[in-house]
Amino acid sequence: MVIPEIKVKISDIEFNTQSIAELLYHDFSEKNKTLPFKKRVCHAFPQLASIINNQMTNQEIYDVVKRMMYKEYEKNADEMEERRVELLSKLEVFQSAIIPKMLDLFEVDWPKEQQNITCYLGLYAVFPRNVLTKEYWIHYKTAEDVIMRASVHEINHFILFEKWKAMHGYTLQEAPSYPDVLWFLEEMAVDPTLNTKEMQEVAPYPQKAYQIFYDNTLNDIPIEEYIIKLFKERNNMADFLDKAYKFIEDNHRDIIR
């Protein structure tokens, strides 16, 4: 069994800038309502809350964020590096216990061509990921237990994606993103797959999908409950993923609303 090595690196500043700026662009929160994105950014970076306004163009927003990012990276460079070294040892448990157990759960092999999973430390209000490259990004000051929980969450997405690719292939050049059905499947499968007894034994971090999936309902039943029920009634992992995907696909419009 191939088990990837966990790498911890400092995030690219330009990528970090774009990731924060786009959450503040005028049309972003109108399109994607799964999280209160602007609220999260302003909470993480209160200095932006007093500067960004509705009259600014997206380019002006980007320029403000970029100036802040370069100042913060320069000011906190030593602290970020110390955190990187510290977390590298903390994440070793993924190779020894968590990833093997998760691969067993999903009944899939890790791809031989991808030897590493990379965790990038930067200044993030939400945590981006890329299931194609097996990379994810977090705020370097995030508490250790939250980093562990977030890492389990993101690696769950990576392994689910590999299972889906083994089942159906995947030829697109970009990773699934909102509002793709597969993106919703990745997010909604977090609760049932990571809260199993087997996973909690090695990764004792209770997991939840986005709160909106519990708050929004179909036929007066929380959307997430349908996914949990399909998991409990599965014949195997492929059976669960296919049925959950079809449920999301059939109800896609209602789920987005």
C-alpha positions in Angstrom: 0.0 0.0 0.0 1.3 3.4 -1.0 1.1 5.9 1.9 1.8 9.6 0.9 4.2 11.7 3.0 2.9 14.9 4.6 4.8 18.0 3.7 4.3 21.4 5.5 5.4 24.5 3.6 4.9 28.3 3.7 2.2 29.4 1.3 3.0 31.5 -1.8 2.0 35.1 -1.1 0.3 35.7 -4.5 -1.9 32.6 -4.1 -2.8 33.7 -0.6 -3.6 37.2 -1.8 -5.9 35.9 -4.6 -7.6 33.5 -2.2 -8.5 36.2 0.2 -9.4 38.9 -2.3 -11.8 36.8 -4.3 -13.9 36.2 -1.1 -14.4 39.9 -1.0 -15.3 40.4 -4.6 -18.8 41.7 -5.2 -20.3 38.7 -6.9 -18.6 35.9 -4.9 -21.0 35.7 -1.9 -24.0 36.1 -4.2 -23.0 33.0 -6.1 -21.8 30.8 -3.2 -23.8 30.9 0.0 -22.4 27.8 1.7 -20.4 30.0 4.1 -20.5 33.6 5.3 -17.3 34.4 3.4 -17.0 38.1 3.9 -17.8 37.8 7.6 -15.0 35.3 8.0 -12.5 37.5 6.2 -13.4 40.5 8.2 -13.1 38.5 11.4 -9.7 37.2 10.5 -8.4 40.5 9.2 -10.3 43.3 11.0 -8.0 45.9 9.3 -9.7 45.1 6.0 -13.2 45.6 7.4 -12.6 49.3 7.8 -11.1 49.7 4.3 -13.1 47.5 1.9 -16.4 49.1 0.7 -19.0 48.4 -1.9 -17.8 51.3 -4.1 -14.4 49.6 -4.7 -13.7 47.6 -7.9 -12.4 44.0 -7.6 -9.0 45.3 -8.7 -8.9 47.9 -5.9 -9.9 45.2 -3.4 -7.1 43.0 -4.7 -4.6 45.8 -4.3 -5.6 46.5 -0.7 -5.4 42.8 0.2 -2.0 42.5 -1.5 -0.5 45.3 0.4 -1.7 43.8 3.7 -0.4 40.3 2.8 3.1 41.5 2.0 3.3 43.4 5.3 2.0 40.5 7.3 4.3 37.9 5.7 7.3 40.0 6.3 6.4 40.7 9.9 5.5 37.1 10.7 8.1 35.2 8.7 10.0 33.8 11.7 6.9 32.8 13.5 5.5 31.1 10.4 8.7 29.1 10.0 8.6 28.0 13.6 5.0 26.9 13.2 5.9 24.9 10.0 8.6 22.9 11.8 6.3 22.3 14.8 3.4 21.0 12.7 5.6 18.8 10.5 6.1 16.4 13.5 2.5 16.6 14.6 1.2 15.5 11.2 3.3 12.3 11.1 0.4 10.4 12.6 -1.4 10.7 9.3 1.2 8.5 7.6 1.3 5.9 10.3 -2.4 5.6 11.2 -5.0 7.9 9.7 -4.4 7.7 6.0 -4.1 3.8 6.0 -7.4 3.6 7.9 -9.1 6.1 5.5 -7.9 4.2 2.5 -9.4 1.0 3.9 -12.7 2.8 4.6 -12.9 4.0 1.0 -11.7 0.7 -0.4 -9.1 2.4 -2.6 -5.4 2.5 -3.2 -3.4 5.8 -3.1 -2.0 6.8 -6.5 1.6 5.8 -6.9 2.4 9.0 -8.9 1.5 11.3 -6.0 4.0 10.7 -3.2 3.1 13.8 -1.1 0.3 15.7 0.5 1.2 19.3 1.1 -0.2 21.5 3.8 0.6 25.2 3.2 0.7 27.7 6.1 -0.4 31.3 5.4 -3.1 33.8 6.2 -6.4 32.2 5.3 -9.9 32.9 6.5 -11.2 29.7 4.8 -9.1 26.7 3.9 -8.7 26.1 0.1 -7.9 22.7 -1.3 -7.0 21.1 -4.6 -7.9 17.4 -4.8 -5.9 17.0 -8.1 -2.6 18.2 -6.6 -3.3 17.0 -3.1 -2.6 20.4 -1.5 -4.5 22.4 1.1 -4.0 25.8 2.8 -4.6 26.9 6.4 -3.9 29.9 8.6 -0.6 29.4 10.4 -2.0 30.5 13.8 -4.8 28.0 13.8 -5.0 26.0 17.0 -3.4 22.5 16.8 -6.6 20.6 17.3 -8.3 22.6 14.6 -5.4 22.0 12.2 -5.7 18.2 12.9 -9.4 18.2 12.4 -9.1 20.3 9.2 -6.3 18.0 7.9 -8.5 15.0 8.4 -11.3 16.8 6.6 -9.2 17.8 3.6 -7.4 14.4 3.2 -10.9 12.8 3.3 -11.7 14.9 0.2 -8.5 13.7 -1.5 -9.2 10.0 -0.8 -12.9 10.3 -1.8 -11.8 11.9 -5.1 -9.4 9.0 -5.7 -12.2 6.5 -5.1 -14.5 8.4 -7.5 -11.7 8.6 -10.1 -11.2 4.8 -9.8 -14.9 4.3 -10.3 -15.7 6.8 -13.0 -12.5 8.4 -14.2 -11.8 12.1 -14.2 -10.4 14.0 -17.3 -11.0 17.6 -16.4 -8.0 19.9 -15.8 -9.5 21.6 -12.8 -10.6 20.2 -9.5 -14.3 20.0 -8.7 -15.6 23.3 -7.3 -18.8 24.9 -6.2 -21.5 24.3 -7.5 -20.3 21.0 -9.1 -22.2 17.9 -7.8 -18.9 16.2 -7.0 -17.9 19.2 -4.9 -21.1 18.9 -2.9 -20.5 15.1 -2.5 -17.0 15.7 -1.2 -18.3 18.2 1.4 -21.5 16.3 2.4 -19.6 12.9 2.8 -17.4 14.3 5.5 -19.9 13.7 8.3 -20.8 10.0 7.8 -17.4 8.8 6.6 -15.2 10.5 9.3 -17.6 9.9 12.3 -17.4 6.1 12.0 -16.0 4.2 15.0 -13.0 3.0 12.9 -12.0 6.6 11.9 -12.7 8.1 15.3 -10.3 5.5 16.9 -7.4 6.9 14.9 -8.6 10.5 14.4 -10.7 11.4 17.4 -11.9 14.7 15.9 -15.7 14.7 15.5 -16.6 16.1 12.1 -19.4 18.1 10.6 -20.3 19.2 7.1 -21.1 22.8 6.4 -23.8 24.0 8.8 -26.0 25.0 5.9 -26.5 21.3 5.0 -28.1 20.7 8.4 -30.1 23.9 8.4 -31.6 23.5 4.9 -34.2 20.8 4.4 -36.0 18.7 1.8 -39.4 17.5 2.8 -38.7 18.9 6.3 -35.6 16.6 6.6 -32.1 18.2 6.8 -30.2 17.6 3.6 -27.3 16.1 5.4 -29.5 13.4 6.9 -30.2 11.9 3.5 -26.5 11.5 2.9 -25.9 10.0 6.4 -28.8 7.5 5.8 -27.3 6.5 2.4 -24.0 5.8 4.1 -25.5 3.7 6.8 -27.4 1.6 4.3 -24.5 1.2 1.8 -23.5 -2.2 0.4 -20.0 -0.8 -0.1 -18.3 2.5 -0.6 -18.9 2.7 -4.3 -22.6 2.0 -3.7 -22.8 4.9 -1.2 -20.9 7.4 -3.5 -23.0 6.6 -6.5 -26.3 6.9 -4.6 -25.3 10.0 -2.8 -24.1 11.6 -6.0 -27.4 10.8 -7.7 -29.4 12.2 -4.7 -27.4 15.5 -4.9 -27.7 15.6 -8.7 -31.5 15.0 -8.6 -31.9 17.7 -5.9 -29.1 20.0 -7.1 -31.3 23.1 -7.6 -32.9 22.8 -4.2 -29.6 22.2 -2.4 -28.0 25.3 -4.0 -30.9 27.4 -2.9 
